[in-house]
């Protein structure tokens, strides 16, 4: 059941990150996948700073931060590739 919650939180985080990063998104489906991967990255980054979350809201914030960071990296790499 926990895996399902992590996937659902990642999907919501990807949607939120896509809305925050206007012009930096890659479409709904890819943003949702990036949200799931962003949850892993966000958890790793927060872990480096000693921040741990145990609530759904905390996990959503962690996943959203990771997804925004991942979208920013992808959009930066995409801009450099186009130039």
Helices and strands as residue ranges (DSSP letters): H 2-20, H 28-48, H 56-82
